[in-house]
Amino acid sequence: MHSPDSSPAPGWLVVPDDANDLVEGVWPLSAERDDDGELRIAGVGVGELVRDYGTPLQVIDETEVRRRAAALRSAFDRAAAEHGTTARIYYAGKALLNTSIVRWVLEEGLNVDVCTGGELEVALAGEADAGRLGFHGNNKSVAELERAVDAGVGTIIIDSVIEIERLAAIVSRTGASQRVMLRVNSGVHAETHDFLATAHEDQKFGFPLGQAPAAVARIREVDGLVFAGLHCHIGSQIFGVAGFRESASRLLDLHQELLAGGDIPQLNLGGGFGIAYTRVDDPTPIADLAEGIVAAVAEGCAARGIPVPALSFEPGRAIVGNAGVTLYEIGTTKDVALDTTTRRYVSVDGGMSDNARPALYGAQYSARLASRIGTGAPMLVRVVGKHCESGDIVVDHEYLPGDAGPGDLIAVAATGAYCAPLSSNYNHVPRPPIVAVADGRSRVIVRGESIADLLARDAGIPQ
């Protein structure tokens, strides 16, 4: 591969020797091209998928989800055992949640993390044992908390003083016993987009470190609330262990202080493990993450002369992100002359309604021609949607074969996380179905919407 001499493309984007290649680590392991050049995922061709389900279409490789879930559990189990403790993995449901995903991760030995009453009901509908659920959220309503306590949710992560008092009233009235953790802000700001970093003090989640002791003291006063430990989440799409190491050190100072008031069995260090969206992304291998983070906690505990608590983590993107591929059909193309080159705008039949992340965060993705092998020279393109917004960008910068045009299928990789959950009906575009593929077969796991579904919500139309 070689870099262009002068281009409006960002410096990290290189002109590929082959604009049809499938970069390892970005696409599911099962992604391959058949003898005719058609993309296949888990043994199912994209042409068959589109004939059966249409476009846009989100495809989830079930085996990839299971493989990544099992690898995370195994890596953290092994690392924890080496340091004399245990590790529990919660799948962060906000990444992508439906009853099929719930069943898959539970069967691979994970627990599930939810953050709204709706997510709680999906997890329960997916036959999750409520004791294997963690319930997050900065504004849980009284009704949501009552439902969680009544269902027997394993852990509620407390996010405010008001929430402590709401739970105190609930357990007093019902006689229930509820296990809780306290979310704190370690002050460690992950090197990521400001909207994705969640541990600095000036934001809506958790307690500053200095306020945590009083909150824990209040929890310990309440009969029926069982304080299980501290929780912290430093951000998303994080590479390396440095941020986790520093955050763990600050949490352990607080953990040590709180031990004077009673046992603290658990420490939850959150998730945010990064994945590869483009060929230049270099995520830290899961085994290295597990060993580095657990070792940091063990070393910190040894230095303070305290026991190593049981650990828990909450990955989501790292499990489902690269398992997802979204298929679109090209509708129109348009060449725009720039100072030194030409950029081709490739318009597809979806957009920010099924993937809001580029508009929200400036997220980068990779795309490939999926229905065939392109023969044209690599051309700089911007894949855009059909919505009435200039910021309706699906893939900001990419090289595709120059002969890609109307009727071709485009596949966008690594769309398993935060695409469907953030989807909308902007411009009255129906949300696409989600289809699982495995062992050469496909099935719908979330039904797509129709125009009739959208009109059914309009109270001005006689039913």
C-alpha positions, 0 to 999 in steps of 0.5 A: 500500500502507498500513501497518496501524494496529495489528497483530502483524505486524512493522513491515516487513510492509505490507498490500498493495493486492493480496494476489495480486501477484507482487513483482518480484525475489522471484519468477522473471522467468517467474512470471505469472498467466494469464487465469484467475488461475492462477500459471504458471512458465516457461509451466507452470501450477501446476495441471498441475504438481500433477496430474503431481507432487503436493504439496509440490513444489519447482519450479526455473526452469531459465532463471532459474538459467542467467540468473543464473549468466551474469549473475554471470559476465559482471559479474565478468568485466567488472569484473575486466578493467577492473582488469587481472585475471580472475575465476572464479565457483564455484557454491556447491553447498551451496545446491542440488546435483544433476546437472542444476544442475551441468550448467546452471552448467558450461554457463554458464561457472561452476565448482562448489564442494563441501564433502563427499565426497557433494557431490563425487560429485554434481558428478562424476556431473554430468560436471564436469571435476574441475579445475573443482571447489573442495573445502571443509569443516572436517572432510574425512576422509582418504578424502575427501581421497584421493578428491579428489586421485585425481579431480584436484580443481582446488583443495582449500581447507585448513581446519586444520593436521591437514588440511595433514598429511593432504594431505602424507601423501597427495601423498607416497604418491601422487606427486600435485601438488595445488593448495590454498588456505588459508581464513582468518578476516578478523574481519569479521562480516557483519550477519546471523544469528550462525549465518550469519556465518562470518568471526569468530574464535570459530567452526569455519571457517578460520585466524585471520589471525595463524596463517595465515603459519605454515600457509602456510609449512608448505604451501610446505614440502611437495613436491606441495602448490601454494599458490594463495592465501587464501580467506575467506567473511564470511557469507550473505545480505549486502547491499552491498559494505562488508563485502567491502571491509573483509575484502579490505583485511585479506586483502591485508595478509596477502597482501602479507606472504606474497608474500615467500615466493613467488607467490600467484596467486589471492584468493578472497573467498567468496560470500554475496550476498543476494537478495530474499525479501520485498518490502522486501528490496533486494539490491545489483545484481550489477553493482554488487557486482562493480564495488565488490568488484573495485575495492576489491581493485584499490585495495588492491593499488595502495596496497600496490604489489603486483599484483592477483591473479586473483579468485574468488567462490562465490555459490550463493543468488544463482543458485538462490534466486529460481529456486525456488518451492515449491507446497503445498496448504492443508489446514486454516485456523484463526483465532486472536484476538489483542489487536488483530486476528485471525491466520489459521493456514494449514496446508499439507501440507509444512513444516519437513521441506522448509524448515527455514530459518524454524525454524533462522534465523527466515528470512522468506518470501513466499507467494501463492495460486497456483491462482486469484485470491483475492477476499477482503480481505487477511488476516494469516496464518501459513503453517504445516506439518503437523509436531508442532512449534509452530515448524513455520512456513513463512511467519511473516508474510504477507497472503493473500486472506481467502477462501484455504482448504482445497484451494487451492494456495499458492506460497512464493517464493525457496525454491531455496536451502538448502531441499532440501539441509536437508530431512529425514524428520521425522515420517516425511514423505517429501521432495518431488520437485524439478521443473525447468521451462523453455519450457512443459515440466517434468521431474523432476530429483530424484525424490520419496520415498514411504512405501515408501522410508522403510520400506525403511530400517527393518531391523525390517521383513522385506524 
